Structure formats: structure tokens, C-alpha cells
Amino acid sequence: MFPVVWQPRRVHEQAAPPAETFSRGQRLAGAAVHLYTASGSVLGLMIVLAALEGEVEAALWLGLATLFIDGTDGMLARRFRVKETIPWFDGALLDNIVDYLTYVFAPIVLLWTTGHLPEGAAGWVVASIPLLASCYQFCRVDAKTSDHFFLGFPSYWNVVAFYVIVLDTGERVTTVALLVFAVLVFVPIRYLYPSRMGALRGVTLAFTLVWLVTYAVLVVQLPDPEPWVVAASLAYVAYYWGLSFWLTARGAGARRAARSVQGSQGD
């Protein structure tokens, strides 16, 4: 009789669940969302062409279209799961490319062609500062925080250009505004990300929709917009900045409190 030799029991590894497969229709839907995002680059070109031809209202209407696309493509991307259906395509990079064209480059061209920037070398410098600041902002890995805020002024130069034209500000006021907002790119204030924020998301999206309506009304009323429409539009801007500052301060206080608790536990 042979001795029994003890052997360890083999632990069978649990088979990994099969990767989810997507139909051709689902992949085409994902591709359509990316194409929808990419269409903003064409609108950016059209804004530049309209600006060069002196068609300011047309440029602003096209700017409104880019705002709508940028405000909805992320929701569509999540709805159709584009990261899973087309995993080899970087939709976030595409979005950044389009946003730089439509939020930064085209609006600065519009300000240049409408005569709101200084002439000569000073104008070149003033125009270059937002472009360079936004290059930094778009390349920050933490430009969008894990809890869905923009860190630093989120390069809303299209909005700045819109109000410069609506309010018809002079060269000095425009220059100061561009320099101040360029500095704010580097200041770690947490700005609202309306379509992704948690608290007050519904209210903020409703106010954003109202602001888009006032944008359209003001373009129709150019060059003499009604003061009350301007005030209603600026009220949303005040709400956006005020809530951003408040949430930034509240978040900073919560983080300080958490560090204080951790420090006391370590003692």
C-alpha cells in the first residue's frame, strides 16, 4: 500500500466575466456623438470667417450654436457610452481641441476684428495673453476636478467677447478684463460645471437655459439691447460667480476641517 502524499487543494480562479459586446448600431451612435462634438470645429472656422467679414451678429449666433453643442455633447456621450463603444478614440481630447477653437481662438479673433483691442504691438500682446493662458489651462491634468468643477477660470473667452460686444466696452476696459480673467486662469477657484455638478444642479441648469435665451434676445436687439435684458443676462453671471466662490470657500473649509481631524487623530 502506497503512502498517501498530501497535496494542497487547487484554488480555481474565478473566470472573468466576458467583455460586453456592442452592436454596430451602438458603435455608430458613439461615432455620431463624436462627429457632433467635432462639428464645433467647423463652427469655429465659420465664426472666424464671419468676424473677418464684419458679420458680428452671425459670429455671435454661431457662438451660441457652439455653446449648445458643448453643453449637450457630454450628456450624449454618457448616454451612448462612447468610452466603451469606441474605446480607442479619445473624446475628451477632441472636446478640448474644439473648445480651444470655439471658446478661445475664435472669440479673440472676433474682438480683434471689431476694434475692441488696442492697435499695433499692444493689441498683439493683449490678444496673445488669453491664448497663452488658455494653452496652460487646457493642458492641466486637474483642470476638471474629480468632483466636477473647473479649476481656475475655465477659458470662457466667448462669453467675455459676447459681453464686450453687447456692452460695447472701449479698448481700456476690454484690455483690463482680458488681463484679469487671464490671471484668474491660474487662481485655484473652483468654477461651476453646470451639467455635472451635484448640489443645485437642476436650478443651475434652469438658470443656464434662461441665460441662453437672453443671449439670443440680446443678439437680436444689437446694437441697442434693452437694459433689462442685459441686467437679466448679467444676473446669471453674478449667480455663477457667486455660487462658484461660495462652493470654493465651503470646500476649502471642509478640507481644513478634515486635515485638522486627521492631525488630532495622529497625536
ROMARDREN-717688 format. One line per field, with one value per atom (N, C-alpha, C): atom name; y, z, x. Coordinates in Angstrom, 1 decimal, decimal comma. Layout:
BEGIN
atome: CA  ... $
Y: Y  ... $
Z: Z  ... $
X: X  ... $
! end
This chain:
BEGIN
atome: N  CA  C  N  CA  C  N  CA  C  N  CA  C  N  CA  C  N  CA  C  N  CA  C  N  CA  C  N  CA  C  N  CA  C  N  CA  C  N  CA  C  N  CA  C  N  CA  C  N  CA  C  N  CA  C  N  CA  C  N  CA  C  N  CA  C  N  CA  C  N  CA  C  N  CA  C  N  CA  C  N  CA  C  N  CA  C  N  CA  C  N  CA  C  N  CA  C  N  CA  C  N  CA  C  N  CA  C  N  CA  C  N  CA  C  N  CA  C  N  CA  C  N  CA  C  N  CA  C  N  CA  C  N  CA  C  N  CA  C  N  CA  C  N  CA  C  N  CA  C  N  CA  C  N  CA  C  N  CA  C  N  CA  C  N  CA  C  N  CA  C  N  CA  C  N  CA  C  N  CA  C  N  CA  C  N  CA  C  N  CA  C  N  CA  C  N  CA  C  N  CA  C  N  CA  C  N  CA  C  N  CA  C  N  CA  C  N  CA  C  N  CA  C  N  CA  C  N  CA  C  N  CA  C  N  CA  C  N  CA  C  N  CA  C  N  CA  C  N  CA  C  N  CA  C  N  CA  C  N  CA  C  N  CA  C  N  CA  C  N  CA  C  N  CA  C  N  CA  C  N  CA  C  N  CA  C  N  CA  C  N  CA  C  N  CA  C  N  CA  C  N  CA  C  N  CA  C  N  CA  C  N  CA  C  N  CA  C  N  CA  C  N  CA  C  N  CA  C  N  CA  C  N  CA  C  N  CA  C  N  CA  C  N  CA  C  N  CA  C  N  CA  C  N  CA  C  N  CA  C  N  CA  C  N  CA  C  N  CA  C  N  CA  C  N  CA  C  N  CA  C  N  CA  C  N  CA  C  N  CA  C  N  CA  C  N  CA  C  N  CA  C  N  CA  C  N  CA  C  N  CA  C  N  CA  C  N  CA  C  N  CA  C  N  CA  C  N  CA  C  N  CA  C  N  CA  C  N  CA  C  N  CA  C  N  CA  C  N  CA  C  N  CA  C  N  CA  C  N  CA  C  N  CA  C  N  CA  C  N  CA  C  N  CA  C  N  CA  C  N  CA  C  N  CA  C  N  CA  C  N  CA  C  N  CA  C  N  CA  C  N  CA  C  N  CA  C  N  CA  C  N  CA  C  N  CA  C  N  CA  C  N  CA  C  N  CA  C  N  CA  C  N  CA  C  N  CA  C  N  CA  C  N  CA  C  N  CA  C  N  CA  C  N  CA  C  N  CA  C  N  CA  C  N  CA  C  N  CA  C  N  CA  C  N  CA  C  N  CA  C  N  CA  C  N  CA  C  N  CA  C  N  CA  C  N  CA  C  N  CA  C  N  CA  C  N  CA  C  N  CA  C  N  CA  C  N  CA  C  N  CA  C  N  CA  C  N  CA  C  N  CA  C  N  CA  C  N  CA  C  N  CA  C  N  CA  C  N  CA  C  N  CA  C  N  CA  C  N  CA  C  N  CA  C  N  CA  C  N  CA  C  N  CA  C  N  CA  C  N  CA  C  N  CA  C  N  CA  C  N  CA  C  N  CA  C  N  CA  C  N  CA  C  N  CA  C  N  CA  C  N  CA  C  N  CA  C  N  CA  C  N  CA  C  N  CA  C  N  CA  C  N  CA  C  N  CA  C  N  CA  C  N  CA  C  N  CA  C  N  CA  C  N  CA  C  N  CA  C  N  CA  C  N  CA  C  N  CA  C  N  CA  C  N  CA  C  N  CA  C  N  CA  C  N  CA  C  N  CA  C  N  CA  C  N  CA  C  N  CA  C  N  CA  C  N  CA  C  N  CA  C  N  CA  C  N  CA  C  N  CA  C  N  CA  C  N  CA  C  N  CA  C  N  CA  C  N  CA  C  N  CA  C  N  CA  C  N  CA  C  N  CA  C  N  CA  C  N  CA  C  N  CA  C  N  CA  C  N  CA  C  N  CA  C  N  CA  C  N  CA  C  N  CA  C  N  CA  C  N  CA  C  N  CA  C  N  CA  C  N  CA  C  N  CA  C  N  CA  C  N  CA  C  N  CA  C  N  CA  C  N  CA  C  N  CA  C  N  CA  C  N  CA  C $
Y: -1,2  0,0  1,2  2,1  3,3  4,4  5,1  6,2  7,3  7,9  9,0  10,3  10,9  12,2  13,3  14,2  15,4  16,4  16,9  17,9  19,0  20,3  21,4  21,4  21,8  21,9  23,1  22,8  23,8  24,8  26,1  27,1  27,5  27,2  27,6  29,0  29,7  31,1  31,3  32,3  32,6  33,2  32,7  33,2  34,6  35,5  36,9  36,9  37,8  37,9  38,3  37,8  38,1  39,6  40,1  41,6  41,8  42,9  43,3  43,6  43,1  43,4  44,4  45,2  46,2  46,0  46,3  46,1  47,2  47,0  48,0  49,3  49,2  50,4  51,2  50,5  51,2  51,9  51,3  51,9  53,1  53,0  54,1  55,3  54,9  56,0  56,7  56,0  56,6  57,5  57,0  57,7  59,0  58,9  60,1  61,2  60,8  61,7  62,4  61,7  62,3  63,3  62,9  63,8  65,0  64,9  66,0  67,0  66,4  67,3  67,9  67,2  67,7  68,8  68,8  69,8  71,2  71,3  72,6  73,2  72,4  72,9  73,7  73,1  73,8  75,1  75,1  76,3  77,4  76,9  77,8  78,5  77,7  78,3  79,4  79,0  79,9  81,2  81,1  82,3  83,2  82,6  83,4  84,1  83,3  83,9  85,1  84,8  85,9  87,1  86,9  88,0  88,8  88,1  88,8  89,5  89,1  89,7  90,8  91,0  92,1  91,7  90,4  89,9  89,5  90,5  90,3  89,5  89,8  89,1  87,6  87,4  86,0  85,2  85,9  85,3  84,9  85,8  85,5  84,4  84,4  83,2  81,9  81,9  80,7  80,3  81,4  81,1  80,5  80,9  80,3  78,8  78,5  77,1  76,3  76,8  76,1  75,9  76,9  76,7  75,6  75,5  74,4  73,0  72,9  71,7  71,2  72,2  71,9  71,5  72,1  71,8  70,5  69,9  68,7  67,5  67,7  66,5  65,6  66,2  65,3  64,4  64,9  64,1  63,0  63,4  62,4  61,3  61,7  60,8  59,8  60,3  59,3  58,5  59,0  58,3  57,1  57,3  56,3  55,6  55,9  55,1  55,1  56,2  56,3  55,8  55,9  55,4  53,9  53,2  51,8  51,3  52,0  51,6  51,8  52,9  53,3  53,6  52,6  52,8  53,4  53,2  53,7  55,1  55,8  57,2  58,1  59,1  60,0  61,2  61,0  62,0  63,3  63,1  64,2  65,1  64,5  65,3  66,1  65,4  66,0  67,2  67,1  68,1  69,3  69,1  70,2  70,9  70,2  70,8  71,7  71,2  72,0  73,2  73,0  74,1  75,2  74,8  75,9  76,7  76,1  76,8  77,8  77,3  78,0  78,9  78,5  79,3  80,3  80,0  80,9  81,6  80,8  81,4  82,3  81,7  82,4  83,7  83,7  84,9  86,0  85,6  86,6  87,3  86,5  87,0  88,0  87,6  88,5  89,8  89,8  91,0  91,9  91,2  91,9  92,6  91,9  92,5  93,5  93,5  94,5  95,8  95,8  97,0  97,2  96,2  96,3  96,1  95,8  95,6  96,8  97,1  98,2  97,9  99,0  98,9  98,6  98,1  97,9  96,8  96,9  95,9  95,6  96,6  96,4  95,5  95,6  94,8  93,3  93,1  91,7  91,1  91,9  91,4  91,0  92,0  91,7  90,5  90,4  89,2  87,9  88,0  86,8  86,2  87,1  86,6  85,6  85,9  84,8  83,5  83,6  82,4  81,6  82,2  81,5  81,0  81,8  81,4  80,1  80,1  79,0  77,8  77,9  76,8  76,1  76,9  76,3  75,6  76,3  75,8  74,5  74,4  73,2  72,0  72,3  71,2  70,7  71,4  71,0  69,6  68,7  67,4  67,5  68,6  68,8  70,0  70,3  71,4  71,1  69,8  69,4  68,5  68,9  68,2  66,9  66,0  64,7  64,9  66,0  66,3  67,3  67,3  68,0  69,6  70,2  71,6  71,9  73,2  73,7  74,3  74,0  74,6  75,8  77,0  78,2  78,6  79,9  80,4  79,5  79,0  77,9  78,5  79,5  80,0  80,3  81,0  81,4  82,7  82,7  83,9  84,3  83,2  83,5  84,3  84,1  84,8  86,2  86,3  87,7  88,5  87,9  88,6  89,0  88,2  88,5  89,7  89,8  91,0  92,2  92,1  93,2  93,8  93,0  93,5  94,0  93,3  93,8  95,1  95,2  96,5  97,5  97,1  98,0  98,7  97,9  98,4  99,0  99,9  100,5  99,6  100,1  99,3  99,1  100,1  100,0  99,0  99,2  98,2  96,8  96,6  95,3  94,7  95,5  95,1  94,7  95,5  95,2  93,8  93,7  92,5  91,2  91,3  90,2  89,8  90,9  90,6  90,0  90,5  90,0  88,5  88,2  86,8  85,9  86,4  85,6  85,3  86,2  85,9  84,9  85,0  84,1  82,6  82,4  81,1  80,3  81,1  80,5  80,5  81,1  81,1  79,9  79,1  77,9  78,0  78,9  78,9  77,8  77,2  76,1  76,6  76,6  77,1  76,1  76,5  75,5  74,8  73,5  72,7  72,3  73,2  73,0  71,7  71,0  69,7  68,6  68,8  67,7  67,9  69,1  69,5  68,7  68,6  67,8  68,7  69,6  70,5  71,5  71,8  72,8  72,6  71,4  71,2  71,6  71,2  71,5  73,0  73,7  75,1  75,8  75,4  76,0  75,7  74,5  74,2  75,1  75,3  76,1  77,5  78,1  79,4  79,5  78,4  78,4  78,5  77,8  77,8  79,2  79,9  81,3  82,2  82,0  82,8  82,6  81,4  81,2  81,9  82,0  82,7  84,2  84,7  86,2  86,4  85,5  85,6  85,9  85,0  85,1  86,5  86,8  88,1  89,3  89,3  90,4  90,5  89,3  89,4  90,0  89,6  90,2  91,7  92,1  93,6  94,4  93,8  94,6  95,5  96,7  97,3  98,0  98,0  98,7  97,8  96,9  96,0  96,6  96,0  96,6  96,4  97,4  97,4  96,2  96,0  94,9  93,5  93,3  92,1  91,9  93,0  92,9  92,6  93,3  93,0  91,6  91,0  89,6  88,7  89,0  88,2  88,2  89,4  89,6  89,0  88,9  88,3  86,8  86,1  84,7  84,7  85,6  85,7  85,9  86,8  87,0  85,8  85,0  83,8  82,8  82,6  81,6  81,9  83,2  83,5  83,4  83,9  83,9  82,5  81,6  80,2  79,5  79,8  79,3  79,7  81,0  81,4  80,8  80,7  80,1  78,6  77,9  76,5  76,3  77,2  77,1  77,3  78,3  78,6  77,5  77,0  75,9  74,6  74,3  73,2  73,3  74,5  74,8  74,6  75,1  74,9  73,5  72,7  71,3  70,5  70,9  70,2  70,6  71,8  72,2  71,5  71,3  70,6  69,1  68,5  67,1  66,9  67,9  67,8  68,0  68,8  69,1  67,8  67,1  65,9  64,8  64,7  63,7  64,0  65,3  65,7  65,3  65,6  65,3  63,8  63,0  61,5  61,0  61,7  61,2  61,5  62,4  62,8  61,8 $
Z: 0,0  0,0  0,0  -0,9  -1,1  -0,1  0,4  1,4  0,6  1,3  0,8  0,9  -0,2  -0,2  -0,2  0,8  0,9  -0,2  -0,9  -1,9  -1,6  -1,7  -1,5  -2,5  -2,0  -2,8  -3,8  -5,0  -6,0  -5,9  -5,9  -5,9  -7,3  -7,8  -9,2  -9,3  -10,1  -10,3  -10,9  -10,4  -11,0  -12,4  -13,3  -14,7  -14,7  -15,4  -15,6  -16,4  -16,1  -16,9  -18,3  -19,3  -20,7  -20,9  -21,7  -22,1  -22,8  -22,5  -23,2  -24,6  -25,4  -26,9  -27,3  -28,2  -28,7  -30,1  -30,5  -31,8  -32,7  -34,0  -35,0  -34,8  -34,5  -34,2  -33,1  -32,0  -30,8  -31,1  -31,9  -32,2  -33,2  -34,1  -35,0  -34,2  -33,1  -32,3  -31,6  -31,1  -30,4  -31,4  -32,6  -33,6  -34,0  -34,0  -34,3  -33,2  -32,0  -30,9  -31,1  -31,4  -31,6  -32,8  -33,9  -35,0  -34,6  -33,7  -33,2  -32,5  -31,7  -31,0  -32,0  -32,9  -33,9  -34,8  -35,0  -35,8  -35,2  -33,9  -33,4  -34,0  -34,5  -35,1  -36,4  -37,1  -38,3  -38,0  -36,9  -36,5  -36,0  -35,4  -35,1  -36,3  -37,3  -38,6  -39,1  -39,1  -39,6  -38,7  -37,4  -36,6  -37,0  -37,2  -37,7  -39,0  -40,0  -41,3  -41,2  -40,3  -40,1  -39,5  -38,5  -37,9  -38,9  -39,8  -40,8  -41,8  -42,0  -43,0  -42,3  -41,0  -40,3  -39,9  -40,0  -39,7  -38,2  -37,4  -35,9  -35,4  -35,8  -35,3  -35,8  -37,0  -37,5  -36,6  -36,3  -35,4  -34,1  -33,5  -32,2  -32,2  -33,3  -33,5  -33,6  -34,3  -34,4  -33,0  -32,3  -30,9  -30,0  -30,2  -29,4  -29,8  -31,1  -31,5  -30,9  -30,8  -30,2  -28,7  -28,0  -26,6  -26,4  -27,3  -27,2  -27,4  -28,4  -28,7  -27,5  -27,0  -25,9  -24,6  -24,5  -23,3  -23,4  -24,5  -24,7  -25,1  -25,7  -26,2  -25,1  -23,9  -22,8  -22,3  -22,2  -21,8  -22,8  -24,1  -25,1  -25,1  -24,8  -24,7  -23,6  -22,5  -21,3  -21,6  -22,3  -22,6  -23,6  -24,6  -25,5  -25,2  -24,1  -23,6  -24,6  -25,1  -26,1  -25,7  -24,4  -24,0  -24,1  -24,1  -24,2  -25,6  -26,3  -27,7  -28,6  -28,4  -29,2  -28,3  -27,6  -26,5  -27,0  -28,3  -28,8  -29,2  -29,1  -29,5  -28,3  -28,2  -27,0  -27,2  -26,8  -26,9  -26,1  -24,9  -24,1  -24,8  -25,5  -26,3  -27,4  -28,1  -29,2  -28,6  -27,4  -26,8  -26,5  -26,0  -25,7  -27,0  -28,0  -29,3  -29,8  -29,8  -30,3  -29,4  -28,1  -27,1  -27,3  -27,5  -27,6  -28,9  -29,9  -31,2  -30,9  -30,3  -30,2  -29,0  -27,9  -26,7  -26,5  -27,2  -27,1  -28,4  -29,3  -30,6  -31,3  -31,7  -32,5  -31,8  -30,4  -29,8  -29,8  -29,6  -29,7  -31,1  -32,1  -33,5  -33,6  -33,0  -33,1  -32,4  -31,2  -30,6  -31,4  -32,0  -32,9  -34,0  -34,7  -35,9  -35,6  -34,4  -34,0  -33,4  -33,3  -32,9  -31,4  -30,6  -29,2  -28,5  -29,3  -28,8  -29,2  -28,5  -28,9  -30,2  -30,9  -32,2  -32,0  -33,0  -33,0  -32,1  -31,6  -30,8  -29,6  -28,9  -27,7  -27,9  -29,1  -29,4  -29,6  -30,2  -30,3  -29,0  -28,1  -26,7  -26,0  -26,0  -25,3  -25,8  -27,2  -27,8  -27,5  -27,3  -27,1  -25,7  -24,7  -23,3  -23,1  -23,5  -23,3  -24,0  -25,2  -26,0  -25,2  -24,7  -23,9  -22,6  -21,9  -20,6  -20,8  -21,8  -22,1  -22,5  -23,2  -23,5  -22,2  -21,2  -19,9  -19,3  -19,3  -18,6  -19,3  -20,6  -21,3  -21,1  -20,7  -20,6  -19,1  -18,2  -16,8  -16,6  -16,0  -15,8  -14,8  -13,9  -12,9  -13,3  -14,6  -15,0  -14,6  -14,7  -14,2  -13,0  -11,9  -10,6  -10,6  -9,7  -9,5  -9,1  -8,4  -8,0  -9,0  -10,2  -11,3  -11,1  -10,9  -11,0  -12,0  -12,5  -13,3  -12,3  -12,4  -11,5  -12,2  -11,8  -12,5  -13,5  -13,9  -14,9  -16,1  -16,4  -17,5  -18,9  -19,2  -20,6  -21,3  -20,6  -21,2  -22,0  -22,9  -23,6  -24,6  -25,0  -25,9  -25,1  -23,8  -23,0  -22,8  -22,5  -22,4  -23,6  -24,8  -26,1  -26,3  -25,9  -26,1  -25,3  -24,1  -23,3  -23,7  -24,2  -24,7  -25,9  -26,7  -27,9  -27,5  -26,6  -26,1  -25,4  -24,5  -23,7  -24,5  -25,6  -26,4  -25,6  -24,8  -24,0  -24,8  -24,3  -25,0  -24,9  -25,5  -25,6  -24,2  -23,3  -22,0  -21,1  -21,1  -20,3  -20,8  -22,1  -22,7  -22,3  -22,4  -22,1  -20,6  -19,7  -18,3  -18,0  -18,7  -18,5  -18,9  -20,1  -20,6  -19,7  -19,2  -18,3  -16,9  -16,4  -15,1  -15,3  -16,3  -16,5  -16,8  -17,5  -17,8  -16,5  -15,5  -14,2  -13,5  -13,6  -12,9  -13,4  -14,6  -15,0  -14,0  -13,4  -12,5  -11,1  -10,8  -9,4  -9,1  -8,1  -7,9  -7,4  -8,0  -7,7  -8,4  -7,8  -8,4  -9,0  -10,3  -11,0  -11,4  -11,4  -11,7  -13,0  -13,0  -14,2  -14,3  -14,9  -14,7  -15,0  -16,1  -16,5  -15,6  -14,8  -14,0  -12,5  -12,1  -10,6  -9,9  -8,6  -7,7  -7,1  -6,1  -5,5  -6,4  -6,3  -7,1  -8,6  -9,1  -10,5  -11,3  -10,8  -11,5  -11,7  -10,5  -10,6  -11,5  -11,4  -12,2  -13,7  -14,1  -15,5  -16,0  -15,1  -15,5  -15,7  -14,8  -15,0  -16,2  -16,5  -17,7  -19,0  -19,0  -20,1  -20,3  -19,2  -19,3  -19,8  -19,4  -19,9  -21,4  -21,9  -23,3  -24,1  -23,5  -24,1  -24,2  -23,1  -23,1  -24,0  -24,2  -25,2  -26,6  -27,0  -28,3  -28,4  -27,3  -27,4  -27,6  -26,9  -27,0  -28,4  -29,0  -30,4  -31,3  -31,1  -32,0  -31,8  -30,6  -30,2  -30,6  -30,9  -31,2  -32,4  -32,4  -31,4  -30,2  -30,0  -28,9  -28,1  -27,2  -26,4  -25,3  -24,9  -23,8  -22,5  -21,7  -20,4  -19,5  -19,5  -18,6  -19,0  -20,3  -20,8  -20,5  -20,6  -20,2  -18,7  -17,9  -16,5  -16,2  -16,8  -16,6  -17,0  -18,1  -18,5  -17,5  -17,0  -16,1  -14,7  -14,4  -13,1  -13,1  -14,2  -14,3  -14,0  -14,6  -14,5  -13,0  -12,3  -10,9  -10,1  -10,5  -9,8  -10,0  -11,2  -11,5  -10,7  -10,7  -10,0  -8,5  -8,0  -6,5  -6,0  -6,7  -6,2  -6,3  -7,4  -7,5  -6,4  -6,0  -4,9  -3,5  -3,4  -2,1  -2,0  -3,1  -3,0  -2,9  -3,5  -3,3  -1,8  -1,2  0,2  1,1  0,8  1,6  1,5  0,3  0,1  0,8  0,7  1,4  2,9  3,5  4,9  5,3  4,5  4,8  4,7  3,8  3,7  4,9  5,3  6,5  7,7  7,9  9,0  9,0  7,8  7,6  8,0  7,6  7,9  9,4  10,0  11,5  12,2  11,8  12,4  12,3  11,1  10,9  11,7  11,9  12,7  14,2  14,6  16,0  16,3  15,3  15,5  15,5  14,8  14,7  16,0  16,8  18,0  19,1 $
X: 0,9  0,0  0,9  0,7  1,5  1,0  2,0  1,6  0,9  0,0  -0,8  0,1  0,3  1,1  0,1  0,3  -0,7  -0,3  -1,3  -1,1  -2,1  -1,6  -2,5  -3,7  -4,8  -6,0  -5,9  -6,1  -6,0  -7,2  -6,8  -7,9  -8,1  -9,3  -9,6  -10,0  -9,3  -9,6  -10,9  -11,6  -13,0  -12,8  -13,5  -13,3  -13,9  -13,1  -13,5  -14,8  -15,7  -16,9  -16,6  -17,3  -17,0  -17,2  -16,3  -16,4  -17,7  -18,3  -19,6  -19,4  -20,2  -20,0  -21,1  -20,8  -21,7  -22,1  -23,3  -23,8  -23,2  -23,3  -22,9  -23,6  -24,9  -25,7  -25,2  -24,8  -24,3  -23,0  -22,1  -20,9  -21,1  -22,0  -22,3  -22,9  -23,7  -24,2  -23,1  -22,1  -21,0  -20,2  -20,0  -19,3  -20,1  -21,4  -22,2  -22,1  -21,9  -21,7  -20,4  -19,3  -18,0  -18,1  -18,8  -19,0  -19,7  -20,7  -21,4  -20,5  -19,6  -18,6  -17,7  -17,2  -16,3  -16,9  -18,2  -18,8  -18,6  -18,3  -17,9  -16,7  -15,8  -14,6  -14,9  -15,9  -16,4  -17,1  -17,9  -18,5  -17,5  -16,4  -15,3  -14,7  -14,5  -14,0  -15,0  -16,3  -17,3  -17,3  -17,1  -17,0  -15,9  -14,7  -13,6  -13,9  -14,4  -14,8  -15,8  -16,8  -17,8  -17,2  -16,3  -15,6  -14,8  -14,0  -13,2  -14,0  -15,3  -16,1  -17,0  -16,8  -17,6  -19,0  -19,3  -20,7  -20,7  -20,8  -20,7  -21,9  -23,1  -24,3  -24,2  -23,8  -23,6  -22,6  -21,5  -20,5  -21,1  -21,9  -22,5  -23,5  -24,3  -25,2  -24,5  -23,4  -22,6  -22,0  -21,6  -21,1  -22,1  -23,4  -24,5  -24,6  -24,5  -24,6  -23,5  -22,3  -21,2  -21,4  -22,0  -22,4  -23,4  -24,3  -25,3  -24,7  -23,8  -23,2  -22,3  -21,5  -20,6  -21,4  -22,6  -23,4  -24,2  -24,3  -25,1  -24,3  -23,1  -22,4  -21,9  -21,5  -21,1  -22,2  -23,4  -24,6  -24,8  -24,7  -24,9  -23,8  -22,6  -21,5  -21,7  -22,2  -22,5  -23,7  -24,7  -25,9  -25,6  -24,7  -24,4  -23,1  -22,5  -21,4  -20,2  -19,8  -18,9  -17,5  -17,2  -15,9  -15,8  -17,0  -17,0  -17,2  -18,0  -18,3  -17,2  -16,4  -15,3  -14,1  -13,6  -12,6  -11,2  -11,0  -9,7  -9,7  -10,8  -10,9  -11,1  -10,2  -10,2  -11,1  -12,4  -13,4  -13,0  -12,4  -12,0  -11,0  -10,0  -9,1  -9,8  -10,7  -11,4  -12,2  -12,8  -13,6  -12,7  -11,5  -10,6  -10,1  -9,9  -9,4  -10,5  -11,8  -12,9  -13,1  -13,1  -13,3  -12,3  -11,0  -10,0  -10,3  -10,7  -11,1  -12,3  -13,3  -14,6  -14,7  -14,0  -14,1  -12,9  -11,8  -10,7  -10,3  -9,8  -9,3  -10,3  -11,4  -12,4  -12,9  -13,2  -13,6  -12,5  -11,3  -10,2  -10,1  -10,3  -10,3  -11,5  -12,6  -13,8  -13,6  -12,9  -12,6  -11,6  -10,7  -9,7  -10,4  -11,3  -11,9  -12,9  -13,5  -14,5  -13,9  -12,5  -11,9  -11,9  -12,1  -12,1  -10,8  -9,8  -8,4  -7,5  -6,5  -5,6  -5,0  -4,6  -3,9  -2,4  -1,8  -0,3  0,1  1,4  2,0  1,2  0,7  -0,1  -1,3  -1,9  -3,0  -2,6  -1,5  -0,9  -0,7  -0,1  0,2  -1,1  -2,0  -3,3  -4,0  -4,0  -4,7  -4,0  -2,6  -1,9  -2,0  -2,2  -2,3  -3,4  -4,7  -5,7  -5,4  -4,8  -4,4  -3,4  -2,4  -1,3  -1,8  -2,6  -3,2  -4,1  -4,8  -5,7  -5,0  -3,8  -3,0  -2,6  -2,2  -1,9  -3,1  -4,3  -5,5  -5,9  -5,9  -6,4  -5,5  -4,2  -3,3  -3,1  -3,8  -3,7  -4,4  -3,8  -4,5  -5,6  -5,5  -6,6  -7,5  -7,6  -8,4  -9,9  -10,3  -11,6  -11,4  -11,9  -11,7  -12,5  -12,1  -12,8  -14,3  -14,6  -15,9  -16,6  -16,1  -16,8  -16,9  -15,7  -15,6  -14,5  -14,5  -13,4  -12,4  -11,1  -10,2  -9,5  -9,7  -9,2  -10,3  -10,2  -11,1  -11,2  -12,4  -12,4  -12,4  -11,7  -11,5  -12,8  -13,7  -14,9  -14,7  -13,8  -13,5  -14,6  -15,4  -16,5  -17,6  -17,7  -18,7  -18,2  -16,9  -16,2  -16,4  -16,1  -16,3  -17,7  -18,7  -20,1  -20,5  -20,0  -20,4  -19,6  -18,4  -17,7  -18,4  -19,0  -19,7  -21,1  -21,8  -23,1  -23,0  -22,0  -21,9  -21,0  -20,4  -19,6  -18,6  -17,8  -16,7  -15,6  -14,9  -13,7  -12,5  -11,4  -10,2  -9,6  -9,7  -9,1  -9,8  -11,2  -12,0  -11,8  -11,8  -11,6  -10,2  -9,2  -7,9  -7,8  -8,3  -8,3  -9,1  -10,2  -11,0  -10,2  -9,6  -8,8  -7,7  -7,0  -5,8  -6,3  -7,4  -7,9  -8,3  -9,1  -9,5  -8,3  -7,3  -6,1  -5,4  -5,4  -4,8  -5,6  -6,9  -7,8  -7,7  -7,1  -6,9  -5,9  -5,0  -4,0  -4,4  -5,6  -6,0  -7,0  -6,7  -7,4  -8,8  -9,6  -11,0  -11,8  -12,8  -13,5  -14,8  -14,8  -16,0  -17,0  -18,3  -19,3  -19,2  -19,5  -19,6  -21,1  -21,9  -23,4  -24,0  -23,5  -24,1  -23,6  -22,6  -22,0  -22,1  -22,5  -22,4  -23,4  -23,2  -24,2  -25,2  -24,8  -25,7  -26,3  -27,5  -28,2  -28,1  -27,9  -27,7  -29,0  -30,1  -31,4  -31,6  -31,4  -31,6  -30,6  -29,3  -28,3  -28,6  -29,0  -29,3  -30,5  -31,5  -32,6  -32,2  -31,3  -30,8  -29,9  -29,2  -28,3  -29,2  -30,3  -31,2  -31,8  -32,1  -32,6  -31,6  -30,3  -29,2  -29,0  -29,2  -29,0  -30,1  -31,3  -32,4  -32,1  -31,6  -31,2  -30,1  -29,2  -28,1  -28,7  -29,7  -30,3  -31,1  -31,8  -32,5  -31,6  -30,5  -29,5  -28,9  -28,6  -28,1  -29,1  -30,4  -31,5  -31,5  -31,3  -31,5  -30,3  -29,2  -28,0  -28,3  -27,7  -26,7  -27,2  -28,5  -29,1  -30,0  -29,3  -30,1  -30,9  -32,0  -32,8  -32,0  -32,0  -31,2  -31,7  -33,0  -33,5  -33,1  -32,9  -32,4  -30,9  -30,2  -28,8  -28,7  -29,5  -29,5  -29,8  -30,8  -31,2  -30,1  -29,4  -28,3  -27,1  -26,8  -25,7  -26,1  -27,4  -27,8  -27,3  -27,4  -26,9  -25,4  -24,7  -23,2  -22,9  -23,7  -23,4  -23,7  -24,8  -25,1  -24,0  -23,5  -22,5  -21,2  -20,8  -19,6  -19,8  -20,9  -21,2  -21,2  -21,9  -22,0  -20,7  -19,9  -18,5  -17,7  -17,7  -16,9  -17,3  -18,7  -19,2  -18,8  -19,0  -18,6  -17,1  -16,3  -14,9  -14,5  -15,1  -14,8  -15,3  -16,5  -17,0  -16,2  -15,7  -14,9  -13,5  -13,0  -11,7  -11,8  -13,0  -13,2  -13,4  -14,1  -14,2  -12,9  -12,1  -10,7  -9,9  -9,9  -9,2  -9,6  -11,0  -11,5  -11,1  -11,1  -10,7  -9,2  -8,4  -6,9  -6,7  -7,6  -7,4  -7,8  -8,9  -9,3  -8,2  -7,7  -6,6  -5,4  -5,1  -3,9  -4,1  -5,4  -5,7  -5,7  -6,1  -6,1  -4,7  -3,8  -2,4  -1,6  -2,1  -1,3  -1,5 $
! end
